[in-house]
């Protein structure tokens, strides 16, 4: 295998840049248990955040000048 460089990033051209090398990550951990109540609470929080983001974007849009002159 030929090398890319001889510096700090010295590695073969065809080697992976991932830390673990080829293969899939080990995701064999136990799944997280979520109640319907927790899921609904999270969904509501995400909707509230999205709504606030849109409100902020709209407010910023109307605060900016749109006719090419500064106010």
SEVO-757462 format. One record per residue: residue in three letters; y, z, x of N, C-alpha, C, O, CB in turn. Coordinates in steps of 0.1 Angstrom, whole numbers, padded with zeros to 4 digits, always signed. Atoms other than C-alpha are relative to their C-alpha. Glycine has a CB too. Layout:
// SEVO-757462
ALAYZXYZXYZXYZXYZX;...
// end
This chain:
// SEVO-757462
UNK-0012+0000+0008+0000+0000+0000+0012+0000+0009+0013+0008+0018+0000+0012-0010;UNK-0012+0001-0008+0034-0009+0013+0010+0010-0005+0010+0014-0017+0006-0014+0000;UNK-0009-0010+0003+0062+0016+0013+0013-0006-0005+0017-0017-0001+0002+0010+0011;UNK-0013+0004+0004+0095+0014-0005+0011+0004+0010+0019-0005+0014+0004+0006-0014;UNK-0009-0004-0011+0114+0034+0021-0007+0011+0008-0019+0014+0005+0013+0006-0006;UNK+0005-0011-0009+0108+0060+0048+0008+0013-0002+0006+0023+0005-0001-0004+0014;UNK-0009-0012+0003+0134+0085+0034-0007+0010-0009-0019+0011-0009+0013-0005-0006;UNK+0005-0010+0008+0131+0113+0010-0008-0005-0012-0017+0002-0017+0012+0008-0006;UNK+0007+0006+0012+0118+0090-0018-0012-0009+0005-0015-0018-0002+0009-0008-0009;UNK+0010+0008-0006+0090+0077+0004-0013+0001-0009-0018+0011-0011-0004+0005+0014;UNK+0012+0001+0008+0061+0065-0019-0004-0014-0001+0004-0023+0002+0002+0006-0014;UNK+0005+0013+0001+0039+0035-0024+0007-0007-0012+0011-0001-0022-0015-0001-0002;UNK-0007+0007+0010+0054+0007-0046-0007+0002-0014+0000+0003-0024+0001-0015+0004;UNK+0007+0000+0012+0027+0009-0072-0004+0014-0005-0012+0016-0014-0013-0008+0001;UNK+0003-0014+0004+0026+0047-0075+0009+0004-0012+0020-0002-0014+0002+0010+0011;UNK-0008-0004+0012+0039+0065-0106+0012+0009+0005+0011+0015+0015-0009+0007-0010;UNK-0011-0008-0003+0073+0082-0106-0001+0014-0007+0007+0023-0005+0013-0006-0003;UNK+0002-0012+0007+0060+0109-0129-0006+0011+0009-0012+0008+0019-0010-0002-0012;UNK+0005-0012-0008+0051+0144-0115-0015+0001-0001-0021+0004+0009+0007+0013-0005;UNK+0015-0003+0001+0016+0145-0129-0009-0012+0002-0021-0011+0002-0002+0005-0014;UNK+0008+0011-0002+0005+0110-0122-0004-0007-0012+0001-0004-0023-0012+0003+0009;UNK+0004+0007+0012-0013+0087-0145-0007+0009-0010-0013+0019-0006-0009-0012+0004;UNK+0007-0008+0010-0027+0100-0178+0009+0005-0010+0021+0004-0009-0008+0011+0006;UNK-0007-0005+0011-0016+0116-0209+0003+0015+0002-0005+0022+0009-0007-0001-0014;UNK-0003-0014-0002+0001+0151-0210-0011+0008-0008-0016+0003-0018+0014+0003-0005;UNK+0009-0009+0007-0021+0180-0221+0007+0007-0011+0015+0016-0009-0006+0010+0010;UNK-0006-0006+0011-0011+0188-0256-0010+0007-0009-0010+0006-0021+0008-0011-0008;UNK+0011-0007+0008-0041+0209-0266+0004+0014-0004-0005+0021-0008-0012+0000+0009;UNK-0004-0013+0005-0020+0239-0275-0002+0002-0015-0005-0008-0022+0014+0003+0004;UNK+0002-0003+0015-0023+0256-0309+0012-0005-0007+0023-0003-0003-0003+0015-0002;UNK-0011+0005+0008-0002+0240-0336+0009+0012-0005+0004+0023-0007-0004-0009-0011;UNK-0009-0011+0005+0028+0260-0349-0001+0000-0015-0001-0010-0022+0015-0003+0004;UNK+0001-0002+0015+0024+0274-0384+0014+0001-0006+0022+0010-0001-0008+0013-0003;UNK-0014+0000+0007+0055+0267-0406-0003+0001-0015-0010-0007-0021+0008-0013+0004;UNK+0001-0002+0014+0058+0279-0441+0009-0010-0007+0018-0016-0001+0004+0014-0005;UNK-0008+0009+0008+0073+0257-0469+0015+0005+0000+0024-0002+0000-0005-0002-0014;UNK-0013-0007+0001+0102+0282-0471+0008-0003+0013+0020-0006+0013-0001+0015-0002;UNK-0006+0003-0013+0109+0278-0433+0004-0015+0001+0015-0018+0006-0009+0004+0011;UNK-0002+0015+0000+0107+0240-0436+0013-0003-0008+0021-0011-0004-0012-0008-0004;UNK-0012+0002+0009+0132+0240-0465+0013+0005+0006+0023-0002+0005-0003+0006-0014;UNK-0012-0005-0006+0156+0262-0447+0005-0008+0012+0017-0011+0014-0003+0015+0006;UNK-0003+0009-0011+0155+0240-0416+0006-0013-0005+0016-0018+0001-0012-0002+0009;UNK-0005+0012+0006+0160+0209-0437+0014+0002-0005+0023-0007-0003-0009-0005-0011;UNK-0013-0002+0006+0190+0224-0454+0010+0002+0012+0021-0003+0011+0000+0013-0008;UNK-0009-0002-0012+0205+0235-0420+0003-0014+0006+0015-0016+0010-0006+0009+0010;UNK-0003+0013-0006+0201+0199-0406+0009-0008-0009+0017-0016-0004-0014-0007+0002;UNK-0009+0008+0010+0217+0184-0438+0014+0005+0001+0024-0002+0001-0005+0001-0014;UNK-0013-0005-0002+0246+0208-0434+0007-0004+0012+0019-0007+0012-0001+0016-0001;UNK-0006+0005-0013+0251+0199-0398+0004-0015-0001+0015-0018+0004-0010+0002+0012;UNK-0003+0014+0001+0250+0162-0406+0012-0002-0009+0021-0010-0006-0012-0008-0006;UNK-0012+0001+0009+0275+0167-0435+0013+0004+0008+0023-0003+0006-0002+0009-0012;UNK-0012-0005-0007+0299+0186-0412+0004-0011+0011+0016-0013+0013-0003+0013+0007;UNK-0003+0010-0010+0296+0159-0385+0007-0012-0007+0017-0017-0001-0013-0005+0006;UNK-0006+0011+0008+0305+0132-0411+0014+0004-0004+0023-0005-0002-0008-0004-0012;UNK-0013-0004+0004+0334+0152-0424+0010+0000+0012+0021-0004+0011+0000+0014-0006;UNK-0008-0001-0012+0347+0157-0388+0004-0015+0004+0015-0017+0008-0007+0007+0012;UNK-0003+0014-0004+0344+0119-0380+0010-0006-0010+0019-0014-0005-0013-0008+0000;UNK-0009+0006+0009+0362+0110-0412+0014+0006+0002+0024-0002+0002-0004+0003-0015;UNK-0013-0006-0003+0390+0135-0405+0007-0006+0013+0019-0009+0013-0001+0015+0002;UNK-0005+0006-0013+0394+0121-0369+0004-0014-0003+0014-0018+0003-0011+0001+0011;UNK-0004+0014+0003+0395+0086-0383+0014-0001-0006+0022-0009-0002-0011-0007-0009;UNK-0013+0001+0007+0424+0093-0406+0011+0006+0008+0023+0004+0005-0002+0007-0013;UNK-0011-0006-0009+0443+0113-0379+0005-0010+0010+0016-0009+0014-0005+0012+0007;UNK-0003+0010-0010+0443+0083-0356+0009-0011-0006+0007-0014-0017-0012-0006+0007;UNK-0008+0011+0005+0469+0056-0359-0008-0013-0001-0017-0015+0007+0013-0003+0008;UNK+0008+0012+0002+0456+0023-0372+0009-0013+0000+0004-0024-0002-0008+0000-0013;UNK-0008+0012+0001+0486+0000-0371+0005-0004+0014+0014-0012+0016+0012+0003-0008;UNK-0004+0003-0013+0489-0001-0333+0011+0008+0006+0015+0006+0018+0004-0015+0001;UNK-0011-0008-0005+0517+0024-0330-0004+0015+0000-0012+0018-0009+0013-0002-0008;UNK+0003-0014+0000+0515+0060-0321+0009+0008-0010+0021+0004-0011+0001+0006+0014;UNK-0008-0007+0010+0527+0085-0347+0004+0014+0006+0010+0022-0001-0007+0002-0013;
// end
